[in-house]
C-alpha cells in the first residue's frame, strides 16, 4: 500500500499522530472514519498524488497507531476540537499552512470542527457520508435510533469495552477482499488493541457531550463554513433515506455547497475508490492553478524532524 509515501510518528503535544504522506503540489488531508485507519485511503491517496497533490493521511487521535492522552470523565481529550488541533499541528510540522481537507464519517466531524475553528487554514472541505452531529441528534426518529443505535451504546460507560474486546473480530466485521488484504490486516490489529477500542468509544462519547455543545454554540453564534464545500454520500447507505438530499442540511452550515451521491456502500474509499478520487480531484482542481513548486500553503523547505 501507499507506494512512494513516507510515514512518520509526529508529536503534537498531548498526543502522537501516525501519518502517511506523499506527492507534490497543493496539500490535501484525508481523514478516515470509524473503525478504520488511514490505510482505508490506500487506493484514493495515490490517485490524488497522480492528480498533482500532496496527500496527508493521519490516523485520528487514538485510532490505529496514533495515541492520545489519558481518558477523562469529560471526554475532552478525544473531542473533535482536540483532534482538529492535531491535524493543524501535523500539517504545520510537514510545512503546510493552508490545505484542503476531506473527512469521511467521524473524520467528517473532525473536518467540520477543523474548518470552523481554523478557517484560515482550510482552502476547501469535503464531507463524505456525514452530517454535523447536532443535525443527526435534532432529527432522531425510530428509524434513526434503530439503524444508528451504536452511537448510544458506545456512549455507555464500561459496557461497550467489555463487549467489543471479548471478541473484536466478530464485532468489527471486515472483508479483506473488499478492503484489500493489507488494509484489512492493519485495521484488524488496531481493533484488537483495547486502548484503540477505548479511544474509538471516547470519540463517540465526546460526540454526544462536548462536541455537541461546541456545534450548538457555533450555530447559535452564526459561525459557518466559508470555503468551498463538497458533499458526497453513498447511495447504498442510509443517509439519503433518513434525511433526503444531504446538501440541503449542509447549506445550513456552509454557503458554497455542491456534491452528489456515489454508487457505493458506506466505506466509499474502499468500495468505490475510483469514483471518489475522481470527485475529489475535480473539486480540488482549482487549487492546482497558480501552484508553485511546492503547491500553495507550503512553508519553508519541508518537514522538520520527520521519521
Protein Blocks (a to p, Z undefined) as FASTA:
>chain_A
ZZhiacddddehjaccddddededjddddddddfbdfklmmmmmmmmmmnopacddddde
hiajbccddddfklmmmgfklmmmmmmmmmmmnopabdcdddehjlmmmmmmmmmmmmml
pmbdcdehiadfklmmmmccfklmmmmmmmmmmmpghklmmmmmmommlmmgcdfklnop
klmmmmmmmmmpmklmmmmmmmmmmmmmmmmmmmmmmmmnopacfbdcdddddfkbmklm
mnopfklmmmmmocbdcdddddddfklmlmmmmlmmmmmmmmmmmmmgopafkoghiacj
bdehiZZ
